[in-house]
Amino acid sequence: MALKIMVQYRELSIIYDVTEQDSDIYQLKLHGDKVPSGDNYVPQKMVIRKKGKIWISDAEDYPELVTSLTKEISQFRTETEI
């Protein structure tokens, strides 16, 4: 089963597929074929380093999305922690 993460962004539920790119780097790609456009546009790809750095592939700044993603990650629990 692949890892996915869902975040709330501009009143949308956005799902990213998460894959390990390197031992301390993870790549998030937008799940599904439909890409929101216009005011609802979201980045299709992000990269996260385990030390907390987040890169978004687009040139624009997405602080609201990064905040939502950071909040979701910080609340993440494994089955052994529940």
Secondary structure, DSSP 8 states (H G I E B T S, - for coil): --EEEEEEETTEEEEEEEEEEETTEEEEEE-SS----GGG---SEEEEETTS-EEESSSS--HHHHHHHHHHHHT---GGG-
